[in-house]
Amino acid sequence: MLKILCKIQVIKCELENHDNPDTSKGVRIPQSKLVSDYGNMLDSPTFSDCIIKVGGTEIKVHKVVLTARSPVFYQIFNATSEKPQSNVIEIDDYRSYTLKAISENSLCNTLAIDNVLERYVLSDKYPTAELNECCQELILNKWDI
């Protein structure tokens, strides 16, 4: 016998009148914990299955996340070759904290403002979903271009 435990949250909502903002009622929808849960994966890489080596630093990452978010990493891990695919990727042309942006952005959709130009160059070489666009937006807003 298989038992499945489900947690259901009922949200009571009322119809809204969008024609009149004074009588319009908002509905509070609970925020998803997905981004928070992915952030926990980043902070505790217990189940990571790949390492990106940058100089002497090792960044533990998750192949499934990188391949889902970046066509470059998809090609790296999906390459058909005669030798077995290594779970270690060595990248020497970027600093470790800049390269960690790939992992942070892939898991949490976040991007720090510091070193945004270097991250922009990185996002061009190793594109991930929205990273290049986010960098462009930060650069334009930072310098009011």
N, CA, C and O atoms as CSV, one atom per row, in Angstrom:
chain,resi,resn,atom,element,x,y,z
A,1,MET,N,N,0.839,-1.167,0.000
A,1,MET,CA,C,0.000,0.000,0.000
A,1,MET,C,C,0.894,1.244,0.000
A,1,MET,O,O,1.848,1.335,0.772
A,2,LEU,N,N,0.583,2.161,-0.842
A,2,LEU,CA,C,1.324,3.416,-0.957
A,2,LEU,C,C,0.486,4.535,-0.368
A,2,LEU,O,O,-0.654,4.748,-0.778
A,3,LYS,N,N,1.055,5.252,0.598
A,3,LYS,CA,C,0.372,6.402,1.185
A,3,LYS,C,C,1.138,7.657,0.801
A,3,LYS,O,O,2.364,7.702,0.904
A,4,ILE,N,N,0.425,8.654,0.365
A,4,ILE,CA,C,1.030,9.924,-0.010
A,4,ILE,C,C,0.448,11.007,0.885
A,4,ILE,O,O,-0.769,11.169,0.977
A,5,LEU,N,N,1.326,11.737,1.536
A,5,LEU,CA,C,0.912,12.822,2.414
A,5,LEU,C,C,1.005,14.129,1.641
A,5,LEU,O,O,2.065,14.477,1.121
A,6,CYS,N,N,-0.091,14.839,1.569
A,6,CYS,CA,C,-0.127,16.114,0.856
A,6,CYS,C,C,-0.504,17.223,1.825
A,6,CYS,O,O,-1.349,17.033,2.700
A,7,LYS,N,N,0.118,18.366,1.669
A,7,LYS,CA,C,-0.243,19.542,2.443
A,7,LYS,C,C,-0.966,20.488,1.499
A,7,LYS,O,O,-0.415,20.910,0.483
A,8,ILE,N,N,-2.187,20.812,1.839
A,8,ILE,CA,C,-2.998,21.682,0.992
A,8,ILE,C,C,-3.296,22.956,1.768
A,8,ILE,O,O,-3.688,22.909,2.934
A,9,GLN,N,N,-3.108,24.080,1.116
A,9,GLN,CA,C,-3.408,25.361,1.733
A,9,GLN,C,C,-4.530,26.002,0.936
A,9,GLN,O,O,-4.416,26.191,-0.275
A,10,VAL,N,N,-5.606,26.332,1.617
A,10,VAL,CA,C,-6.753,26.950,0.964
A,10,VAL,C,C,-6.631,28.457,1.123
A,10,VAL,O,O,-6.449,28.971,2.226
A,11,ILE,N,N,-6.734,29.138,0.022
A,11,ILE,CA,C,-6.660,30.596,0.029
A,11,ILE,C,C,-8.059,31.128,-0.218
A,11,ILE,O,O,-8.659,30.879,-1.263
A,12,LYS,N,N,-8.568,31.862,0.757
A,12,LYS,CA,C,-9.893,32.451,0.591
A,12,LYS,C,C,-9.724,33.753,-0.176
A,12,LYS,O,O,-8.983,34.643,0.243
A,13,CYS,N,N,-10.398,33.851,-1.269
A,13,CYS,CA,C,-10.280,35.082,-2.041
A,13,CYS,C,C,-11.657,35.588,-2.419
A,13,CYS,O,O,-12.629,34.835,-2.487
A,14,GLU,N,N,-11.708,36.859,-2.657
A,14,GLU,CA,C,-12.945,37.495,-3.069
A,14,GLU,C,C,-12.730,38.094,-4.451
A,14,GLU,O,O,-11.601,38.382,-4.849
A,15,LEU,N,N,-13.808,38.275,-5.162
A,15,LEU,CA,C,-13.706,38.882,-6.481
A,15,LEU,C,C,-13.206,40.311,-6.356
A,15,LEU,O,O,-13.540,41.025,-5.410
A,16,GLU,N,N,-12.425,40.700,-7.298
A,16,GLU,CA,C,-11.884,42.055,-7.288
A,16,GLU,C,C,-12.594,42.913,-8.316
A,16,GLU,O,O,-13.010,42.436,-9.372
A,17,ASN,N,N,-12.723,44.180,-7.986
A,17,ASN,CA,C,-13.253,45.153,-8.916
A,17,ASN,C,C,-12.074,46.014,-9.363
A,17,ASN,O,O,-11.696,46.964,-8.677
A,18,HIS,N,N,-11.504,45.684,-10.499
A,18,HIS,CA,C,-10.312,46.395,-10.965
A,18,HIS,C,C,-10.635,47.761,-11.570
A,18,HIS,O,O,-9.732,48.550,-11.848
A,19,ASP,N,N,-11.929,48.037,-11.773
A,19,ASP,CA,C,-12.293,49.338,-12.325
A,19,ASP,C,C,-12.161,50.448,-11.286
A,19,ASP,O,O,-11.965,51.612,-11.639
A,20,ASN,N,N,-12.268,50.092,-10.015
A,20,ASN,CA,C,-12.198,51.079,-8.946
A,20,ASN,C,C,-11.136,50.649,-7.941
A,20,ASN,O,O,-11.361,49.707,-7.181
A,21,PRO,N,N,-9.977,51.320,-7.919
A,21,PRO,CA,C,-8.904,50.902,-7.017
A,21,PRO,C,C,-9.269,51.006,-5.540
A,21,PRO,O,O,-8.665,50.328,-4.710
A,22,ASP,N,N,-10.264,51.860,-5.193
A,22,ASP,CA,C,-10.668,51.993,-3.792
A,22,ASP,C,C,-11.382,50.743,-3.286
A,22,ASP,O,O,-11.313,50.418,-2.100
A,23,THR,N,N,-12.064,50.047,-4.186
A,23,THR,CA,C,-12.803,48.850,-3.764
A,23,THR,C,C,-12.089,47.562,-4.158
A,23,THR,O,O,-12.556,46.465,-3.850
A,24,SER,N,N,-10.966,47.700,-4.835
A,24,SER,CA,C,-10.222,46.517,-5.258
A,24,SER,C,C,-9.564,45.863,-4.053
A,24,SER,O,O,-8.949,46.536,-3.226
A,25,LYS,N,N,-9.698,44.552,-3.961
A,25,LYS,CA,C,-9.111,43.800,-2.852
A,25,LYS,C,C,-8.024,42.894,-3.399
A,25,LYS,O,O,-8.228,42.176,-4.378
A,26,GLY,N,N,-6.885,42.936,-2.765
A,26,GLY,CA,C,-5.783,42.080,-3.186
A,26,GLY,C,C,-5.871,40.709,-2.534
A,26,GLY,O,O,-6.448,40.557,-1.457
A,27,VAL,N,N,-5.313,39.748,-3.175
A,27,VAL,CA,C,-5.250,38.395,-2.643
A,27,VAL,C,C,-3.792,38.086,-2.368
A,27,VAL,O,O,-2.952,38.190,-3.263
A,28,ARG,N,N,-3.485,37.708,-1.140
A,28,ARG,CA,C,-2.104,37.371,-0.789
A,28,ARG,C,C,-1.860,35.913,-1.145
A,28,ARG,O,O,-2.470,35.010,-0.573
A,29,ILE,N,N,-0.977,35.699,-2.077
A,29,ILE,CA,C,-0.624,34.348,-2.488
A,29,ILE,C,C,0.717,34.016,-1.854
A,29,ILE,O,O,1.684,34.753,-2.044
A,30,PRO,N,N,0.795,32.918,-1.102
A,30,PRO,CA,C,2.065,32.571,-0.453
A,30,PRO,C,C,3.178,32.405,-1.476
A,30,PRO,O,O,2.988,31.807,-2.534
A,31,GLN,N,N,4.353,32.952,-1.135
A,31,GLN,CA,C,5.487,32.857,-2.044
A,31,GLN,C,C,6.049,31.446,-2.058
A,31,GLN,O,O,6.047,30.747,-1.045
A,32,SER,N,N,6.517,31.055,-3.192
A,32,SER,CA,C,7.131,29.743,-3.343
A,32,SER,C,C,8.449,29.696,-2.585
A,32,SER,O,O,9.169,30.692,-2.512
A,33,LYS,N,N,8.754,28.549,-2.031
A,33,LYS,CA,C,10.022,28.361,-1.338
A,33,LYS,C,C,11.083,27.802,-2.279
A,33,LYS,O,O,12.188,27.485,-1.839
A,34,LEU,N,N,10.769,27.678,-3.553
A,34,LEU,CA,C,11.682,27.048,-4.495
A,34,LEU,C,C,13.035,27.754,-4.550
A,34,LEU,O,O,14.074,27.097,-4.481
A,35,VAL,N,N,13.036,29.070,-4.672
A,35,VAL,CA,C,14.299,29.810,-4.751
A,35,VAL,C,C,15.080,29.647,-3.451
A,35,VAL,O,O,16.299,29.479,-3.469
A,36,SER,N,N,14.380,29.696,-2.335
A,36,SER,CA,C,15.033,29.498,-1.036
A,36,SER,C,C,15.636,28.098,-0.936
A,36,SER,O,O,16.753,27.930,-0.447
A,37,ASP,N,N,14.895,27.102,-1.399
A,37,ASP,CA,C,15.397,25.725,-1.368
A,37,ASP,C,C,16.624,25.567,-2.262
A,37,ASP,O,O,17.576,24.881,-1.891
A,38,TYR,N,N,16.607,26.196,-3.436
A,38,TYR,CA,C,17.772,26.144,-4.315
A,38,TYR,C,C,18.958,26.857,-3.677
A,38,TYR,O,O,20.100,26.423,-3.826
A,39,GLY,N,N,18.691,27.951,-2.966
A,39,GLY,CA,C,19.755,28.648,-2.256
A,39,GLY,C,C,20.408,27.752,-1.224
A,39,GLY,O,O,21.621,27.811,-1.021
A,40,ASN,N,N,19.608,26.921,-0.570
A,40,ASN,CA,C,20.155,25.964,0.391
A,40,ASN,C,C,21.048,24.945,-0.303
A,40,ASN,O,O,22.038,24.496,0.275
A,41,MET,N,N,20.711,24.577,-1.535
A,41,MET,CA,C,21.565,23.664,-2.305
A,41,MET,C,C,22.923,24.299,-2.554
A,41,MET,O,O,23.949,23.620,-2.520
A,42,LEU,N,N,22.928,25.588,-2.800
A,42,LEU,CA,C,24.177,26.302,-3.063
A,42,LEU,C,C,25.030,26.388,-1.803
A,42,LEU,O,O,26.243,26.188,-1.852
A,43,ASP,N,N,24.392,26.684,-0.678
A,43,ASP,CA,C,25.125,26.821,0.581
A,43,ASP,C,C,25.615,25.489,1.126
A,43,ASP,O,O,26.620,25.442,1.836
A,44,SER,N,N,24.917,24.408,0.801
A,44,SER,CA,C,25.303,23.087,1.289
A,44,SER,C,C,25.362,22.130,0.100
A,44,SER,O,O,24.389,21.429,-0.178
A,45,PRO,N,N,26.481,22.096,-0.593
A,45,PRO,CA,C,26.564,21.297,-1.824
A,45,PRO,C,C,26.733,19.797,-1.573
A,45,PRO,O,O,27.530,19.139,-2.242
A,46,THR,N,N,25.985,19.261,-0.611
A,46,THR,CA,C,26.107,17.856,-0.231
A,46,THR,C,C,25.872,16.920,-1.407
A,46,THR,O,O,26.613,15.952,-1.579
A,47,PHE,N,N,24.875,17.184,-2.203
A,47,PHE,CA,C,24.532,16.281,-3.296
A,47,PHE,C,C,25.051,16.766,-4.648
A,47,PHE,O,O,24.560,16.336,-5.691
A,48,SER,N,N,26.031,17.651,-4.636
A,48,SER,CA,C,26.602,18.114,-5.896
A,48,SER,C,C,27.289,16.940,-6.590
A,48,SER,O,O,27.781,16.015,-5.943
A,49,ASP,N,N,27.312,16.999,-7.904
A,49,ASP,CA,C,27.883,15.878,-8.657
A,49,ASP,C,C,28.963,16.325,-9.637
A,49,ASP,O,O,29.360,15.567,-10.522
A,50,CYS,N,N,29.432,17.550,-9.476
A,50,CYS,CA,C,30.447,18.071,-10.378
A,50,CYS,C,C,31.240,19.158,-9.659
A,50,CYS,O,O,30.745,19.801,-8.733
A,51,ILE,N,N,32.463,19.346,-10.098
A,51,ILE,CA,C,33.327,20.371,-9.516
A,51,ILE,C,C,33.869,21.246,-10.642
A,51,ILE,O,O,34.351,20.746,-11.658
A,52,ILE,N,N,33.784,22.551,-10.444
A,52,ILE,CA,C,34.443,23.489,-11.345
A,52,ILE,C,C,35.689,23.959,-10.613
A,52,ILE,O,O,35.603,24.528,-9.525
A,53,LYS,N,N,36.854,23.716,-11.218
A,53,LYS,CA,C,38.124,24.133,-10.622
A,53,LYS,C,C,38.562,25.445,-11.252
A,53,LYS,O,O,38.644,25.572,-12.474
A,54,VAL,N,N,38.838,26.412,-10.398
A,54,VAL,CA,C,39.336,27.703,-10.838
A,54,VAL,C,C,40.577,27.979,-10.012
A,54,VAL,O,O,40.483,28.325,-8.835
A,55,GLY,N,N,41.745,27.825,-10.632
A,55,GLY,CA,C,42.985,27.956,-9.872
A,55,GLY,C,C,43.013,26.906,-8.780
A,55,GLY,O,O,42.879,25.715,-9.064
A,56,GLY,N,N,43.183,27.324,-7.539
A,56,GLY,CA,C,43.195,26.393,-6.421
A,56,GLY,C,C,41.843,26.228,-5.758
A,56,GLY,O,O,41.735,25.521,-4.756
A,57,THR,N,N,40.808,26.864,-6.290
A,57,THR,CA,C,39.481,26.819,-5.683
A,57,THR,C,C,38.595,25.807,-6.395
A,57,THR,O,O,38.607,25.710,-7.622
A,58,GLU,N,N,37.831,25.058,-5.615
A,58,GLU,CA,C,36.858,24.120,-6.172
A,58,GLU,C,C,35.454,24.601,-5.829
A,58,GLU,O,O,35.143,24.877,-4.670
A,59,ILE,N,N,34.619,24.697,-6.846
A,59,ILE,CA,C,33.225,25.087,-6.655
A,59,ILE,C,C,32.373,23.863,-6.959
A,59,ILE,O,O,32.363,23.365,-8.085
A,60,LYS,N,N,31.662,23.385,-5.950
A,60,LYS,CA,C,30.804,22.217,-6.140
A,60,LYS,C,C,29.489,22.677,-6.749
A,60,LYS,O,O,28.845,23.601,-6.252
A,61,VAL,N,N,29.099,22.011,-7.842
A,61,VAL,CA,C,27.904,22.405,-8.584
A,61,VAL,C,C,27.056,21.174,-8.897
A,61,VAL,O,O,27.434,20.040,-8.605
A,62,HIS,N,N,25.911,21.435,-9.494
A,62,HIS,CA,C,24.969,20.383,-9.848
A,62,HIS,C,C,24.811,20.360,-11.370
A,62,HIS,O,O,24.365,21.339,-11.968
A,63,LYS,N,N,25.176,19.246,-11.986
A,63,LYS,CA,C,25.114,19.132,-13.449
A,63,LYS,C,C,23.721,19.436,-13.983
A,63,LYS,O,O,23.571,20.163,-14.965
A,64,VAL,N,N,22.714,18.883,-13.341
A,64,VAL,CA,C,21.349,19.030,-13.848
A,64,VAL,C,C,20.943,20.504,-13.906
A,64,VAL,O,O,20.239,20.918,-14.827
A,65,VAL,N,N,21.383,21.292,-12.933
A,65,VAL,CA,C,21.049,22.716,-12.929
A,65,VAL,C,C,21.832,23.446,-14.013
A,65,VAL,O,O,21.261,24.239,-14.762
A,66,LEU,N,N,23.139,23.183,-14.101
A,66,LEU,CA,C,23.960,23.855,-15.115
A,66,LEU,C,C,23.496,23.522,-16.529
A,66,LEU,O,O,23.422,24.406,-17.383
A,67,THR,N,N,23.184,22.251,-16.778
A,67,THR,CA,C,22.765,21.871,-18.131
A,67,THR,C,C,21.382,22.414,-18.473
A,67,THR,O,O,21.099,22.702,-19.636
A,68,ALA,N,N,20.529,22.554,-17.476
A,68,ALA,CA,C,19.198,23.107,-17.733
A,68,ALA,C,C,19.260,24.602,-18.005
A,68,ALA,O,O,18.410,25.138,-18.716
A,69,ARG,N,N,20.249,25.276,-17.451
A,69,ARG,CA,C,20.316,26.724,-17.546
A,69,ARG,C,C,21.340,27.245,-18.548
A,69,ARG,O,O,21.319,28.429,-18.884
A,70,SER,N,N,22.238,26.384,-19.035
A,70,SER,CA,C,23.288,26.865,-19.934
A,70,SER,C,C,23.524,25.895,-21.082
A,70,SER,O,O,23.837,24.726,-20.853
A,71,PRO,N,N,23.378,26.370,-22.320
A,71,PRO,CA,C,23.644,25.501,-23.465
A,71,PRO,C,C,25.110,25.070,-23.549
A,71,PRO,O,O,25.408,23.990,-24.060
A,72,VAL,N,N,26.020,25.904,-23.054
A,72,VAL,CA,C,27.441,25.547,-23.077
A,72,VAL,C,C,27.698,24.358,-22.159
A,72,VAL,O,O,28.362,23.399,-22.551
A,73,PHE,N,N,27.172,24.420,-20.940
A,73,PHE,CA,C,27.370,23.301,-20.021
A,73,PHE,C,C,26.609,22.059,-20.488
A,73,PHE,O,O,27.041,20.934,-20.234
A,74,TYR,N,N,25.487,22.259,-21.163
A,74,TYR,CA,C,24.766,21.117,-21.733
A,74,TYR,C,C,25.660,20.394,-22.739
A,74,TYR,O,O,25.733,19.166,-22.737
A,75,GLN,N,N,26.334,21.148,-23.589
A,75,GLN,CA,C,27.232,20.542,-24.573
A,75,GLN,C,C,28.425,19.874,-23.908
A,75,GLN,O,O,28.857,18.803,-24.334
A,76,ILE,N,N,28.957,20.500,-22.867
A,76,ILE,CA,C,30.102,19.912,-22.164
A,76,ILE,C,C,29.733,18.549,-21.586
A,76,ILE,O,O,30.478,17.584,-21.758
A,77,PHE,N,N,28.603,18.460,-20.909
A,77,PHE,CA,C,28.222,17.215,-20.245
A,77,PHE,C,C,27.583,16.209,-21.191
A,77,PHE,O,O,27.543,15.016,-20.890
A,78,ASN,N,N,27.088,16.671,-22.322
A,78,ASN,CA,C,26.413,15.789,-23.265
A,78,ASN,C,C,27.330,15.368,-24.414
A,78,ASN,O,O,26.905,14.646,-25.316
A,79,ALA,N,N,28.575,15.816,-24.382
A,79,ALA,CA,C,29.519,15.504,-25.458
A,79,ALA,C,C,29.732,14.000,-25.555
A,79,ALA,O,O,29.954,13.316,-24.556
A,80,THR,N,N,29.661,13.515,-26.760
A,80,THR,CA,C,29.929,12.094,-26.969
A,80,THR,C,C,31.394,11.942,-27.317
A,80,THR,O,O,31.866,12.436,-28.341
A,81,SER,N,N,32.093,11.259,-26.458
A,81,SER,CA,C,33.507,11.013,-26.703
A,81,SER,C,C,33.834,9.597,-26.269
A,81,SER,O,O,33.047,8.940,-25.588
A,82,GLU,N,N,35.004,9.142,-26.674
A,82,GLU,CA,C,35.391,7.776,-26.351
A,82,GLU,C,C,35.817,7.629,-24.898
A,82,GLU,O,O,35.709,6.542,-24.329
A,83,LYS,N,N,36.301,8.709,-24.292
A,83,LYS,CA,C,36.687,8.610,-22.885
A,83,LYS,C,C,35.508,9.033,-22.003
A,83,LYS,O,O,34.696,9.865,-22.407
A,84,PRO,N,N,35.419,8.465,-20.810
A,84,PRO,CA,C,34.313,8.826,-19.914
A,84,PRO,C,C,34.356,10.309,-19.543
A,84,PRO,O,O,35.429,10.891,-19.381
A,85,GLN,N,N,33.181,10.902,-19.412
A,85,GLN,CA,C,33.078,12.317,-19.073
A,85,GLN,C,C,33.545,12.549,-17.639
A,85,GLN,O,O,33.096,11.872,-16.714
A,86,SER,N,N,34.430,13.491,-17.467
A,86,SER,CA,C,34.941,13.832,-16.143
A,86,SER,C,C,33.919,14.687,-15.404
A,86,SER,O,O,33.162,15.438,-16.018
A,87,ASN,N,N,33.906,14.565,-14.104
A,87,ASN,CA,C,33.038,15.395,-13.280
A,87,ASN,C,C,33.767,16.627,-12.767
A,87,ASN,O,O,33.306,17.296,-11.842
A,88,VAL,N,N,34.912,16.917,-13.380
A,88,VAL,CA,C,35.691,18.094,-13.010
A,88,VAL,C,C,35.897,18.945,-14.259
A,88,VAL,O,O,36.377,18.456,-15.282
A,89,ILE,N,N,35.534,20.209,-14.168
A,89,ILE,CA,C,35.743,21.151,-15.265
A,89,ILE,C,C,36.766,22.167,-14.782
A,89,ILE,O,O,36.586,22.781,-13.730
A,90,GLU,N,N,37.833,22.346,-15.543
A,90,GLU,CA,C,38.858,23.318,-15.166
A,90,GLU,C,C,38.719,24.559,-16.035
A,90,GLU,O,O,38.733,24.478,-17.263
A,91,ILE,N,N,38.585,25.696,-15.387
A,91,ILE,CA,C,38.460,26.977,-16.070
A,91,ILE,C,C,39.492,27.907,-15.462
A,91,ILE,O,O,39.475,28.154,-14.256
A,92,ASP,N,N,40.387,28.422,-16.285
A,92,ASP,CA,C,41.488,29.224,-15.754
A,92,ASP,C,C,41.396,30.709,-16.087
A,92,ASP,O,O,42.177,31.504,-15.564
A,93,ASP,N,N,40.462,31.094,-16.941
A,93,ASP,CA,C,40.463,32.483,-17.385
A,93,ASP,C,C,39.535,33.404,-16.583
A,93,ASP,O,O,39.281,34.531,-17.006
A,94,TYR,N,N,39.030,32.945,-15.439
A,94,TYR,CA,C,38.181,33.770,-14.577
A,94,TYR,C,C,38.542,33.530,-13.124
A,94,TYR,O,O,39.106,32.493,-12.775
A,95,ARG,N,N,38.212,34.499,-12.278
A,95,ARG,CA,C,38.434,34.337,-10.844
A,95,ARG,C,C,37.303,33.500,-10.251
A,95,ARG,O,O,36.188,33.489,-10.773
A,96,SER,N,N,37.598,32.805,-9.165
A,96,SER,CA,C,36.631,31.869,-8.586
A,96,SER,C,C,35.347,32.555,-8.140
A,96,SER,O,O,34.259,32.022,-8.358
A,97,TYR,N,N,35.454,33.726,-7.520
A,97,TYR,CA,C,34.231,34.374,-7.041
A,97,TYR,C,C,33.364,34.863,-8.196
A,97,TYR,O,O,32.146,34.973,-8.057
A,98,THR,N,N,33.983,35.155,-9.322
A,98,THR,CA,C,33.202,35.540,-10.490
A,98,THR,C,C,32.522,34.321,-11.092
A,98,THR,O,O,31.362,34.380,-11.500
A,99,LEU,N,N,33.249,33.224,-11.144
A,99,LEU,CA,C,32.678,32.005,-11.701
A,99,LEU,C,C,31.562,31.452,-10.822
A,99,LEU,O,O,30.646,30.794,-11.316
A,100,LYS,N,N,31.636,31.713,-9.543
A,100,LYS,CA,C,30.582,31.252,-8.635
A,100,LYS,C,C,29.246,31.907,-8.984
A,100,LYS,O,O,28.187,31.403,-8.610
A,101,ALA,N,N,29.300,33.024,-9.700
A,101,ALA,CA,C,28.077,33.703,-10.133
A,101,ALA,C,C,27.221,32.799,-11.001
A,101,ALA,O,O,25.993,32.873,-10.956
A,102,ILE,N,N,27.863,31.942,-11.794
A,102,ILE,CA,C,27.107,31.004,-12.625
A,102,ILE,C,C,26.240,30.123,-11.745
A,102,ILE,O,O,25.044,29.966,-11.990
A,103,SER,N,N,26.848,29.553,-10.728
A,103,SER,CA,C,26.120,28.669,-9.835
A,103,SER,C,C,25.029,29.421,-9.083
A,103,SER,O,O,23.905,28.932,-8.973
A,104,GLU,N,N,25.348,30.602,-8.566
A,104,GLU,CA,C,24.365,31.395,-7.832
A,104,GLU,C,C,23.199,31.779,-8.717
A,104,GLU,O,O,22.041,31.656,-8.317
A,105,ASN,N,N,23.499,32.243,-9.920
A,105,ASN,CA,C,22.436,32.664,-10.819
A,105,ASN,C,C,21.603,31.481,-11.282
A,105,ASN,O,O,20.385,31.596,-11.416
A,106,SER,N,N,22.241,30.351,-11.528
A,106,SER,CA,C,21.518,29.174,-11.991
A,106,SER,C,C,20.547,28.655,-10.950
A,106,SER,O,O,19.430,28.256,-11.281
A,107,LEU,N,N,20.968,28.658,-9.690
A,107,LEU,CA,C,20.122,28.114,-8.633
A,107,LEU,C,C,19.125,29.119,-8.093
A,107,LEU,O,O,17.978,28.763,-7.819
A,108,CYS,N,N,19.534,30.352,-7.936
A,108,CYS,CA,C,18.722,31.309,-7.181
A,108,CYS,C,C,18.201,32.484,-7.990
A,108,CYS,O,O,17.439,33.297,-7.465
A,109,ASN,N,N,18.591,32.594,-9.255
A,109,ASN,CA,C,18.221,33.756,-10.062
A,109,ASN,C,C,18.625,35.061,-9.385
A,109,ASN,O,O,17.892,36.048,-9.438
A,110,THR,N,N,19.795,35.061,-8.750
A,110,THR,CA,C,20.292,36.271,-8.114
A,110,THR,C,C,21.595,36.685,-8.774
A,110,THR,O,O,22.296,35.866,-9.369
A,111,LEU,N,N,21.903,37.953,-8.659
A,111,LEU,CA,C,23.138,38.470,-9.237
A,111,LEU,C,C,23.615,39.635,-8.390
A,111,LEU,O,O,22.893,40.615,-8.209
A,112,ALA,N,N,24.824,39.530,-7.875
A,112,ALA,CA,C,25.407,40.617,-7.082
A,112,ALA,C,C,25.933,41.697,-8.014
A,112,ALA,O,O,26.327,41.419,-9.147
A,113,ILE,N,N,25.936,42.918,-7.530
A,113,ILE,CA,C,26.362,44.049,-8.357
A,113,ILE,C,C,27.874,44.101,-8.523
A,113,ILE,O,O,28.369,44.560,-9.553
A,114,ASP,N,N,28.620,43.629,-7.507
A,114,ASP,CA,C,30.078,43.718,-7.575
A,114,ASP,C,C,30.620,42.910,-8.753
A,114,ASP,O,O,30.132,41.821,-9.053
A,115,ASN,N,N,31.606,43.447,-9.393
A,115,ASN,CA,C,32.270,42.814,-10.541
A,115,ASN,C,C,31.305,42.477,-11.679
A,115,ASN,O,O,31.453,41.449,-12.341
A,116,VAL,N,N,30.334,43.330,-11.897
A,116,VAL,CA,C,29.312,43.042,-12.899
A,116,VAL,C,C,29.909,42.991,-14.311
A,116,VAL,O,O,29.435,42.224,-15.148
A,117,LEU,N,N,30.938,43.794,-14.585
A,117,LEU,CA,C,31.546,43.760,-15.921
A,117,LEU,C,C,32.208,42.412,-16.190
A,117,LEU,O,O,32.067,41.849,-17.275
A,118,GLU,N,N,32.928,41.903,-15.198
A,118,GLU,CA,C,33.572,40.598,-15.358
A,118,GLU,C,C,32.522,39.491,-15.489
A,118,GLU,O,O,32.697,38.542,-16.253
A,119,ARG,N,N,31.451,39.627,-14.745
A,119,ARG,CA,C,30.372,38.634,-14.837
A,119,ARG,C,C,29.674,38.717,-16.194
A,119,ARG,O,O,29.196,37.711,-16.719
A,120,TYR,N,N,29.620,39.921,-16.754
A,120,TYR,CA,C,29.023,40.082,-18.076
A,120,TYR,C,C,29.847,39.344,-19.131
A,120,TYR,O,O,29.294,38.654,-19.988
A,121,VAL,N,N,31.169,39.491,-19.066
A,121,VAL,CA,C,32.052,38.778,-19.994
A,121,VAL,C,C,31.895,37.273,-19.796
A,121,VAL,O,O,31.833,36.516,-20.765
A,122,LEU,N,N,31.831,36.848,-18.548
A,122,LEU,CA,C,31.638,35.439,-18.223
A,122,LEU,C,C,30.308,34.934,-18.777
A,122,LEU,O,O,30.234,33.825,-19.307
A,123,SER,N,N,29.266,35.741,-18.656
A,123,SER,CA,C,27.944,35.325,-19.121
A,123,SER,C,C,27.892,35.205,-20.637
A,123,SER,O,O,27.033,34.513,-21.183
A,124,ASP,N,N,28.812,35.880,-21.313
A,124,ASP,CA,C,28.881,35.759,-22.764
A,124,ASP,C,C,29.558,34.450,-23.165
A,124,ASP,O,O,29.162,33.810,-24.139
A,125,LYS,N,N,30.583,34.060,-22.404
A,125,LYS,CA,C,31.308,32.828,-22.712
A,125,LYS,C,C,30.555,31.589,-22.228
A,125,LYS,O,O,30.509,30.574,-22.924
A,126,TYR,N,N,29.966,31.675,-21.034
A,126,TYR,CA,C,29.205,30.571,-20.447
A,126,TYR,C,C,27.790,31.055,-20.160
A,126,TYR,O,O,27.429,31.265,-19.002
A,127,PRO,N,N,26.988,31.233,-21.201
A,127,PRO,CA,C,25.667,31.818,-20.986
A,127,PRO,C,C,24.774,30.914,-20.138
A,127,PRO,O,O,24.713,29.700,-20.334
A,128,THR,N,N,24.095,31.541,-19.203
A,128,THR,CA,C,23.056,30.868,-18.441
A,128,THR,C,C,21.791,31.677,-18.633
A,128,THR,O,O,21.838,32.839,-19.037
A,129,ALA,N,N,20.676,31.064,-18.343
A,129,ALA,CA,C,19.405,31.741,-18.546
A,129,ALA,C,C,19.393,33.081,-17.820
A,129,ALA,O,O,19.589,33.133,-16.605
A,130,GLU,N,N,19.173,34.117,-18.530
A,130,GLU,CA,C,19.018,35.480,-18.050
A,130,GLU,C,C,20.272,36.152,-17.483
A,130,GLU,O,O,20.228,37.353,-17.216
A,131,LEU,N,N,21.383,35.441,-17.286
A,131,LEU,CA,C,22.558,36.064,-16.664
A,131,LEU,C,C,23.085,37.220,-17.510
A,131,LEU,O,O,23.381,38.288,-16.975
A,132,ASN,N,N,23.203,37.025,-18.808
A,132,ASN,CA,C,23.699,38.074,-19.694
A,132,ASN,C,C,22.776,39.292,-19.652
A,132,ASN,O,O,23.233,40.431,-19.557
A,133,GLU,N,N,21.491,39.034,-19.724
A,133,GLU,CA,C,20.505,40.122,-19.711
A,133,GLU,C,C,20.524,40.879,-18.380
A,133,GLU,O,O,20.433,42.106,-18.364
A,134,CYS,N,N,20.642,40.156,-17.271
A,134,CYS,CA,C,20.711,40.796,-15.948
A,134,CYS,C,C,21.952,41.670,-15.832
A,134,CYS,O,O,21.890,42.776,-15.297
A,135,CYS,N,N,23.071,41.176,-16.331
A,135,CYS,CA,C,24.310,41.963,-16.293
A,135,CYS,C,C,24.159,43.243,-17.106
A,135,CYS,O,O,24.563,44.318,-16.662
A,136,GLN,N,N,23.579,43.127,-18.292
A,136,GLN,CA,C,23.373,44.310,-19.128
A,136,GLN,C,C,22.514,45.336,-18.401
A,136,GLN,O,O,22.819,46.529,-18.402
A,137,GLU,N,N,21.446,44.865,-17.784
A,137,GLU,CA,C,20.539,45.772,-17.083
A,137,GLU,C,C,21.245,46.461,-15.912
A,137,GLU,O,O,21.068,47.661,-15.699
A,138,LEU,N,N,22.037,45.710,-15.159
A,138,LEU,CA,C,22.779,46.300,-14.042
A,138,LEU,C,C,23.784,47.337,-14.530
A,138,LEU,O,O,23.928,48.401,-13.927
A,139,ILE,N,N,24.476,47.029,-15.619
A,139,ILE,CA,C,25.462,47.967,-16.164
A,139,ILE,C,C,24.774,49.249,-16.620
A,139,ILE,O,O,25.243,50.348,-16.324
A,140,LEU,N,N,23.672,49.109,-17.334
A,140,LEU,CA,C,22.948,50.289,-17.811
A,140,LEU,C,C,22.420,51.123,-16.654
A,140,LEU,O,O,22.492,52.352,-16.695
A,141,ASN,N,N,21.892,50.476,-15.626
A,141,ASN,CA,C,21.355,51.208,-14.474
A,141,ASN,C,C,22.454,51.806,-13.604
A,141,ASN,O,O,22.292,52.896,-13.057
A,142,LYS,N,N,23.561,51.100,-13.478
A,142,LYS,CA,C,24.652,51.560,-12.615
A,142,LYS,C,C,25.276,52.844,-13.149
A,142,LYS,O,O,25.609,53.746,-12.381
A,143,TRP,N,N,25.432,52.920,-14.448
A,143,TRP,CA,C,26.076,54.085,-15.036
A,143,TRP,C,C,25.096,54.997,-15.769
A,143,TRP,O,O,25.513,55.893,-16.502
A,144,ASP,N,N,23.809,54.775,-15.578
A,144,ASP,CA,C,22.775,55.597,-16.208
A,144,ASP,C,C,23.021,55.806,-17.692
A,144,ASP,O,O,22.982,56.932,-18.189
A,145,ILE,N,N,23.274,54.714,-18.388
A,145,ILE,CA,C,23.553,54.797,-19.826
A,145,ILE,C,C,22.241,54.852,-20.578
A,145,ILE,O,O,22.237,54.925,-21.807
